[in-house]
Amino acid sequence: MVANPYRVVIKSEWDGCADEVEILRGFLDGLVGLLPQAWQGGSSGVRCEKLGYSRDSARSMARRVDHEFYTAYWNQPADVDEGAWQTRWRDFQR
């Protein structure tokens, strides 16, 4: 038995995405919080509402992506036989 390299890569990619999601979340939260103070009148209310919807949509997508990584990671065994497909999966990407 060997450590499952496929599972290791899933975890690495998952960890990398988490940082990017937090950066995007912080940016969108800051923008949604700041926009009403910076822009008033005209179409500002509509723009703020649409930005809020976009932020909510991005949050929903981030939760779905996180769930996909979670499921993929935990559905893989920690160790596999040396001849298992998980040890050769990169060969199939070509």
JOPE-V475718 format. One record per pair of residues at least 24 apart in sequence whose C-alpha atoms are under 10 Angstrom apart, sorted by the first residue. I is the first residue (numbers start at 1). J is the second residue. D is the distance in whole Angstrom. If there is no record, write none. Layout:
BEGIN
I&J&D, I&J&D
END
This chain:
BEGIN
1&78&10, 1&79&6, 1&80&5, 1&81&5, 1&82&6, 1&83&9, 1&84&9, 2&78&8, 2&79&5, 2&80&6, 2&81&6, 2&82&6, 2&83&10, 2&84&10, 2&87&9, 3&77&9, 3&78&6, 3&79&4, 3&80&6, 3&81&9, 3&82&9, 3&86&10, 3&87&9, 4&76&8, 4&77&7, 4&78&6, 4&79&5, 4&80&6, 4&81&9, 4&82&9, 4&84&9, 4&85&10, 4&86&6, 4&87&7, 5&78&9, 5&79&9, 5&80&9, 5&86&6, 5&87&6, 5&88&9, 5&89&9, 5&90&10, 6&72&10, 6&73&9, 6&76&8, 6&77&10, 6&78&9, 6&80&10, 6&85&9, 6&86&5, 6&87&7, 6&88&9, 6&89&7, 6&90&9, 7&72&8, 7&73&6, 7&74&8, 7&75&9, 7&76&6, 7&77&8, 7&78&7, 7&79&9, 7&86&8, 8&73&8, 8&76&10, 8&78&9, 9&73&9, 10&69&7, 10&70&9, 10&72&7, 10&73&6, 10&74&10, 10&76&10, 11&69&8, 11&70&9, 11&72&9, 11&73&7, 11&74&10, 13&69&9, 14&65&9, 14&66&7, 14&68&9, 14&69&6, 14&70&8, 14&73&9, 15&66&10, 15&69&10, 17&62&9, 17&65&9, 17&66&9, 17&69&10, 18&62&9, 18&65&10, 18&66&8, 21&58&9, 21&59&9, 21&62&7, 21&63&10, 21&65&10, 21&66&10, 22&62&10, 24&55&9, 24&58&9, 24&59&9, 24&62&10, 25&55&8, 25&56&10, 25&58&8, 25&59&7, 25&62&9, 27&55&10, 28&52&9, 28&54&9, 28&55&6, 28&56&9, 28&58&9, 28&59&10, 29&55&7, 29&56&10, 31&55&9
END
